[in-house]
Amino acid sequence: MFILYLLVFIFGTIIGSFLNVVIYRLPRNESLVYPPSHCTKCKNELKPYDLVPILSYMILKGRCRYCGDKISIRYPIVELITGLIYLILFIYFGISIKSLSYAFLASLLIVITFIDIEHKIIPNKIILTGLIAGAIFRVLMFNYGVWDYIVGFFLGGGVLLLISLLSGGGMGGGDIKLMALIGLFIGWKLTISTLFIAVLLGAVGGIILIVLKIKTRKDYIPFGPYISAACIISILYGYDLLNLYIKLIRG
Ligand SMILES: [Zn+2]
């Protein structure tokens, strides 16, 4: 079993390595496949042994083999997070079309999180990719029903759209589209759980960032990372949290 866990983790880190390429190139409108991976400073093409997820970064102590330029810590972090999330999804859902759909969604969320932190945008290309994939997964997973997910789509997008209208544009259009996309993947119940947790994380995270003086009250704080984290938590614990909540309000 351990070997299987290790293989799933390694597979996740390899996907993470590709997500790093997407995170860097997509906002810069560069091709995802050409040219091959290279140092962004000295342009030297990276050899396979420079591209081993996590390990290459550690062995090279975070510097380019050719010019010594610092490599962003984001690379090993994204690889590690992707590996861990794939492993956890495998432990929870086994190898199934469901875990595959969650792994796909998680990969999109990782890309969105890191692009949103750096560029403060959620690219439409990613949302569109997600919507198409989500629709295909819904067809493949027809035995799970369809209405839960259609309701999730409109509920997720609708609630944030409403908040945006009421707050006079405090919520970005990207966040609204992202939440609709999530609803399509996880259904309306987990969408409610995601919304609650995202608001909670956003409030706590916002206060911490302001107290630590990383951001001021006037700064734009991207909400995409909070929605993404809340979605992953909901996939794993959403039903437990909803049941706990129902128990609490019933006394
Ligand atoms: Zn270099």
Residues whose N, C-alpha, C, O or C-beta is under 5 A from the ligand:
A	BS01	ZN	C39 K41 C42 C64 Y66 C67 G68 D69
